[in-house]
Every structure is written in C-alpha cells, then in structure tokens.
C-alpha cells in the first residue's frame, strides 16, 4: 500500500484549490491509495513481455465488398419530399452555384 493519508489528500486539495469535506478526505485517500498501488504494479511486469497496442489480436470484422443489387432509383425517390431530374432536391446551403 502507498499509505496516502488524509493530510496528503488535504495538501493536494489545497494545491489544487479544491474544497473537500472530512468525509471526502477519507474517501479520496482510499481511492488515491488504490490508484497508486495499481500504477505501481506496472513496474512488476517482466522486461521480456513485448509491448502491445491491443490486449487481443485485431481481426477484420467487415464483410467482403461484393456488388449486389441496390434499391431502384424510383423507389428511393418515392419517399423524398422533392425530387428533380432523378435526384433528391435539397435547399442550397453554399450560396451561388459553382
């Protein structure tokens, strides 16, 4: 255990300009103690363990990209509020046409 005391937490709270109650000092001292113990366990990892970016190996979960029939244009435009020349008609947002 790192033995973080109430006075340590009170000192940190003063430095951070945080107002903490007596009950919070007890809670925070236990939490900070647990955090420091957990971080300290990292130094116990043997040197021969290779660094990794992920705990489990990554696999591609995407399906193959294969052509397939799509929704007909008429069916897609059937639910549109407005259509023009076989396309969705939307309000202009960029100003003049380019």
Backbone as CSV, one residue per row, in Angstrom:
resi,resn,N_x,N_y,N_z,CA_x,CA_y,CA_z,C_x,C_y,C_z
1,UNK,0.834,-1.180,0.000,0.000,0.000,0.000,0.879,1.243,0.000
2,UNK,0.378,2.284,-0.625,1.119,3.531,-0.723,0.972,4.387,0.521
3,UNK,-0.050,4.119,1.321,-0.288,4.840,2.567,-0.515,6.334,2.340
4,UNK,-1.471,6.656,1.494,-1.888,8.045,1.308,-2.751,8.424,2.504
5,UNK,-2.354,9.453,3.210,-3.078,9.859,4.408,-4.063,10.974,4.103
6,UNK,-4.912,11.236,5.098,-5.862,12.345,4.972,-5.124,13.662,4.793
7,UNK,-3.997,13.806,5.496,-3.246,15.063,5.382,-2.633,15.208,3.990
8,UNK,-2.243,14.088,3.374,-1.744,14.140,1.991,-2.842,14.624,1.045
9,UNK,-4.029,14.083,1.221,-5.158,14.476,0.369,-5.525,15.929,0.623
10,UNK,-5.523,16.346,1.882,-5.832,17.743,2.199,-4.803,18.670,1.566
11,UNK,-3.527,18.268,1.606,-2.470,19.075,0.987,-2.678,19.176,-0.534
12,UNK,-2.974,18.048,-1.172,-3.236,18.061,-2.617,-4.457,18.919,-2.946
13,UNK,-5.479,18.832,-2.107,-6.688,19.626,-2.335,-6.373,21.118,-2.222
14,UNK,-5.539,21.484,-1.239,-5.156,22.902,-1.121,-4.384,23.355,-2.353
15,UNK,-3.451,22.529,-2.813,-2.666,22.887,-4.000,-3.554,23.062,-5.229
16,UNK,-4.586,22.209,-5.339,-5.494,22.264,-6.480,-6.637,23.247,-6.244
17,UNK,-6.633,23.872,-5.070,-7.683,24.831,-4.695,-9.065,24.202,-4.751
18,UNK,-9.153,22.992,-4.190,-10.418,22.271,-4.111,-10.905,22.270,-2.677
19,UNK,-12.183,22.500,-2.508,-12.786,22.415,-1.181,-13.296,20.995,-0.988
20,UNK,-12.762,20.302,0.010,-13.192,18.928,0.279,-13.636,18.835,1.733
21,UNK,-14.615,17.993,1.970,-15.121,17.783,3.317,-14.304,16.704,4.011
22,UNK,-14.531,16.540,5.317,-13.828,15.494,6.060,-14.168,14.103,5.531
23,UNK,-15.436,13.910,5.163,-15.834,12.611,4.607,-15.127,12.350,3.278
24,UNK,-15.004,13.388,2.472,-14.331,13.236,1.177,-12.845,12.931,1.357
25,UNK,-12.234,13.487,2.400,-10.817,13.190,2.651,-10.609,11.697,2.869
26,UNK,-11.528,11.074,3.615,-11.419,9.629,3.844,-11.606,8.849,2.552
27,UNK,-12.616,9.238,1.763,-12.900,8.535,0.510,-11.743,8.705,-0.467
28,UNK,-11.293,9.953,-0.630,-10.233,10.220,-1.602,-8.910,9.575,-1.207
29,UNK,-8.615,9.509,0.090,-7.347,8.894,0.490,-7.343,7.413,0.125
30,UNK,-8.478,6.735,0.317,-8.566,5.330,-0.075,-8.479,5.147,-1.576
31,UNK,-9.151,6.030,-2.322,-9.132,5.918,-3.781,-7.747,6.203,-4.343
32,UNK,-7.093,7.262,-3.841,-5.749,7.580,-4.336,-4.752,6.475,-3.975
33,UNK,-4.920,5.904,-2.808,-4.058,4.798,-2.397,-4.203,3.617,-3.362
34,UNK,-5.447,3.291,-3.724,-5.691,2.182,-4.652,-5.126,2.494,-6.035
35,UNK,-5.274,3.731,-6.480,-4.757,4.125,-7.800,-3.235,3.995,-7.832
36,UNK,-2.575,4.515,-6.811,-1.105,4.443,-6.788,-0.606,3.009,-6.684
37,UNK,-1.319,2.170,-5.951,-0.933,0.750,-5.888,-1.068,0.085,-7.250
38,UNK,-2.145,0.394,-7.954,-2.360,-0.188,-9.281,-1.292,0.275,-10.264
39,UNK,-0.980,1.553,-10.246,0.060,2.083,-11.134,1.412,1.483,-10.770
40,UNK,1.659,1.272,-9.498,2.922,0.681,-9.071,3.105,-0.745,-9.542
41,UNK,2.001,-1.445,-9.791,2.100,-2.826,-10.270,2.674,-2.901,-11.678
42,UNK,2.647,-1.813,-12.412,3.204,-1.811,-13.770,4.697,-2.114,-13.726
43,UNK,5.358,-1.657,-12.691,6.804,-1.911,-12.598,7.108,-3.380,-12.336
44,UNK,6.109,-4.166,-11.965,6.310,-5.592,-11.714,6.280,-6.432,-12.992
45,UNK,5.951,-5.828,-14.112,5.881,-6.568,-15.376,7.293,-6.945,-15.799
46,UNK,7.519,-8.206,-16.142,8.857,-8.623,-16.573,9.297,-7.869,-17.830
47,UNK,10.603,-7.702,-17.953,11.151,-6.961,-19.092,10.992,-7.699,-20.415
48,UNK,10.796,-9.023,-20.377,10.708,-9.782,-21.622,9.298,-9.807,-22.213
49,UNK,8.348,-9.090,-21.638,6.994,-9.027,-22.189,6.990,-7.973,-23.290
50,UNK,6.643,-8.353,-24.520,6.680,-7.370,-25.612,5.548,-6.360,-25.477
51,UNK,5.820,-5.116,-25.845,4.759,-4.100,-25.790,3.689,-4.396,-26.839
52,UNK,2.452,-4.114,-26.513,1.343,-4.337,-27.440,0.435,-3.114,-27.452
53,UNK,-0.266,-2.934,-28.548,-1.225,-1.837,-28.618,-2.624,-2.308,-28.258
54,UNK,-2.851,-3.628,-28.336,-4.161,-4.195,-28.002,-3.966,-5.485,-27.208
55,UNK,-4.885,-5.732,-26.312,-4.782,-6.933,-25.487,-5.036,-8.182,-26.312
56,UNK,-6.039,-8.111,-27.184,-6.390,-9.243,-28.038,-6.004,-8.902,-29.482
57,UNK,-5.687,-9.911,-30.280,-5.336,-9.628,-31.677,-6.525,-9.033,-32.434
58,UNK,-6.224,-8.113,-33.323,-7.265,-7.483,-34.117,-7.613,-8.350,-35.318
59,UNK,-8.897,-8.424,-35.627,-9.336,-9.139,-36.816,-10.287,-8.249,-37.579
60,UNK,-10.328,-8.428,-38.873,-11.217,-7.641,-39.721,-12.622,-8.220,-39.598
61,UNK,-13.567,-7.407,-39.151,-14.936,-7.888,-38.964,-15.857,-7.426,-40.083
62,UNK,-15.289,-6.826,-41.110,-16.100,-6.354,-42.221,-16.339,-7.474,-43.222
63,UNK,-17.486,-7.423,-43.856,-17.787,-8.425,-44.876,-17.044,-8.062,-46.164
64,UNK,-16.860,-8.997,-47.043,-16.202,-8.686,-48.319,-17.037,-7.686,-49.120
65,UNK,-16.375,-6.829,-49.840,-17.049,-5.827,-50.659,-17.404,-6.465,-52.000
66,UNK,-18.654,-6.865,-52.129,-19.101,-7.531,-53.348,-20.296,-6.778,-53.922
67,UNK,-20.369,-6.644,-55.227,-21.526,-5.968,-55.827,-22.812,-6.733,-55.538
68,UNK,-23.879,-5.992,-55.280,-25.181,-6.602,-55.015,-26.259,-5.671,-55.558
69,UNK,-27.431,-6.187,-55.833,-28.496,-5.326,-56.322,-28.824,-4.247,-55.288
70,UNK,-29.119,-3.049,-55.770,-29.433,-1.955,-54.862,-30.867,-1.496,-55.084
71,UNK,-31.286,-0.551,-54.273,-32.635,-0.009,-54.354,-32.804,0.741,-55.677
72,UNK,-33.875,0.477,-56.414,-34.086,1.220,-57.667,-34.263,2.716,-57.387
73,UNK,-33.820,3.536,-58.330,-33.882,4.979,-58.169,-35.300,5.448,-57.872
74,UNK,-36.280,4.909,-58.571,-37.665,5.339,-58.372,-38.138,5.047,-56.949
75,UNK,-37.740,3.909,-56.417,-38.142,3.552,-55.056,-37.477,4.470,-54.032
76,UNK,-36.210,4.822,-54.270,-35.508,5.711,-53.349,-36.123,7.105,-53.378
77,UNK,-36.464,7.594,-54.547,-37.029,8.936,-54.673,-38.498,9.003,-54.280
78,UNK,-39.163,7.850,-54.157,-40.588,7.838,-53.835,-40.871,8.463,-52.476
79,UNK,-39.968,8.325,-51.522,-40.192,8.880,-50.195,-39.601,10.264,-49.995
80,UNK,-38.989,10.827,-51.030,-38.356,12.135,-50.914,-39.397,13.246,-50.939
81,UNK,-39.203,14.291,-50.124,-40.129,15.423,-50.174,-40.138,16.091,-51.551
82,UNK,-38.957,16.196,-52.164,-38.861,16.766,-53.509,-37.789,16.026,-54.303
83,UNK,-38.061,15.851,-55.585,-37.081,15.242,-56.488,-37.046,16.059,-57.762
84,UNK,-35.870,16.067,-58.410,-35.723,16.821,-59.645,-34.704,16.113,-60.527
85,UNK,-35.070,15.821,-61.750,-34.193,15.170,-62.724,-33.584,13.877,-62.173
86,UNK,-34.377,13.092,-61.463,-33.905,11.802,-60.963,-32.991,11.900,-59.756
87,UNK,-32.980,13.043,-59.073,-32.130,13.221,-57.888,-32.949,13.847,-56.768
88,UNK,-32.442,13.725,-55.537,-33.070,14.396,-54.404,-32.876,15.898,-54.550
89,UNK,-33.918,16.662,-54.303,-33.797,18.124,-54.322,-33.703,18.597,-52.876
90,UNK,-32.640,19.339,-52.573,-32.413,19.850,-51.225,-32.163,21.347,-51.303
91,UNK,-32.383,22.080,-50.219,-32.130,23.519,-50.236,-30.654,23.813,-50.438
92,UNK,-30.362,24.881,-51.151,-28.979,25.312,-51.373,-28.429,25.854,-50.058
93,UNK,-27.213,25.456,-49.708,-26.622,25.947,-48.461,-25.296,26.672,-48.681
94,UNK,-24.736,26.587,-49.848,-23.423,27.190,-50.109,-23.493,28.472,-50.941
95,UNK,-24.657,28.980,-51.204,-24.744,30.203,-51.992,-24.904,29.905,-53.469
96,UNK,-24.211,30.663,-54.293,-24.309,30.550,-55.744,-23.786,29.198,-56.231
97,UNK,-24.291,28.778,-57.397,-23.808,27.525,-57.965,-22.359,27.676,-58.390
98,UNK,-21.667,26.573,-58.367,-20.225,26.623,-58.642,-19.903,26.064,-59.985
